[in-house]
Amino acid sequence: MTHQAQPTALSYREALFKAMHDAMALPNTLVFGQGVNDHKGIFGTTTGLGEKFGKNRMIEVPLAEEGVTGICIGAALNGAYPINIHIRADFVLLAMNQIINLAAKYKYMFGGLFDVPMLVRLVIGRSWGQGAQHSQSLQSLFAHIPGLRVIMPASSGAIVDSYAHAVQHHRGPVISLEHRLMYDLTFERDHEPTVLGKTPFSQRRVRKGNDVTVVSTSIMSLEARRAADWLADRGVSCDVIDLHCVSHIDANVIMESVGRTGRLLVADTSWQPYGVGAEICRIVCERDPGALKAPVVTLGMAAAPCPTAKSLEDIYYPNLTTLTDSIAKLVRGKADHGIELPHERSMADVYKRFKGPF
C-alpha cells in the first residue's frame, strides 16, 4: 500500500479546502451554506465540491439561518454529519436558539441517548470596512455554553487536524472561528506549533520562553509570535501559547507557564469584558494567584462596535506595535521600558489588503 506524501507547506485556504474535501469523501457528510456552490466557494474552501460530490450533498441555502441550523440538527440526529458554513460569524446570531437550546443540550436532556455531531464554520476578523454587523468575534459567547466545543484554528495544521477529528471522532457540536486575514497565509509543516495535549483540540505552544506568558487566540497567536521574535532580539523571552480551544482550556498548561514566568498577557480577537482574557484570569486566580509577579494584562478590540473607516479600524484592533509595547511594559514593570518598538499600524496591511466584496 502506498501513502501519498503530505505537502510541506499549506495555506490556510488550502487546508480548509482539504478538510472539506476529506469530509465530503465520507458518505454521510452534508455541507450547508450561502455561497458553497458559488464560483468563489466560501473564499475558495468549497470550490468545485458540489460538482464532484453532488449538489444534493453540497447544499446552497437561503437566508434562513435558524431553519437551516434546525435541518442540520435533524440530520445529525439521524446519522448524517452536517457542516454549516456562515461567511460572517454575525449571521449565526440568527440561529442561536437552535445551537444553544437544542444542539448543545440534546445529549444532556436525553441521558446520552442522542448525539448531535456537527461542525459550524464561522468567519471572523476585519476586512475592507464592513462595520459593526459584519466584524464580530463571538467565541466567548459560545464558549460559555456547556455542550459546545469552540475552536479558533491559527494554522493550516490546526485546521486539518481539528476538522478531521471533529468529523470522524467528536460526537458533539463544534463551533470553529476562522480568521479571514489568514486565508492567504502559507504555513510550513515543520513550523507548526507543538500540541500541548492529547487531542487536536488541545492548546499549542508557539514559542517557549521564561520572562512572560502570552496566551493568544486565532490571528493574535501569529501576532504574538512576531512580537516574541522582535523582543527576543532585545532581551525579552516570551512563552507563547496558542489557546486554540477556548471552551475547554487545559488549565495545567497555563499554570505551568505562569509558574515559570510570573507574568501573563492575554491577547484575544474580541472584546475584553467577560471574554477569553477574563476566563484565563479566573483560572489563574482560582488556582494560584501567588504565581503572578505583576497584574495580568489583556488586549482585545476597543469597547465599541467596529467602525467602518479604515483609519478608525486601525485604532480599533490591537496590532504588532501595541502588543509588543504591552509585553515590554509588563516585563520591565514600567511604561518607559526603553525597548524599541516596531512601527506598524494595521494587521490588514501585513496579512491581506482587501478590495471587496468579501
Beta strands, then each sheet from edge to edge (+ up, - down):
strand 1: 9-11
strand 2: 29-33
strand 3: 58-60
strand 4: 81-86
strand 5: 118-124
strand 6: 149-151
strand 7: 173-179
strand 8: 186-188
strand 9: 194-195
strand 10: 204-207
strand 11: 212-216
strand 12: 238-242
strand 13: 264-271
strand 14: 297-301
sheet 1: 1+ 8-
sheet 2: 3+ 2+ 4+ 5+ 7+ 6+
sheet 3: 9+ 10- 12+ 11+ 13+ 14+
end
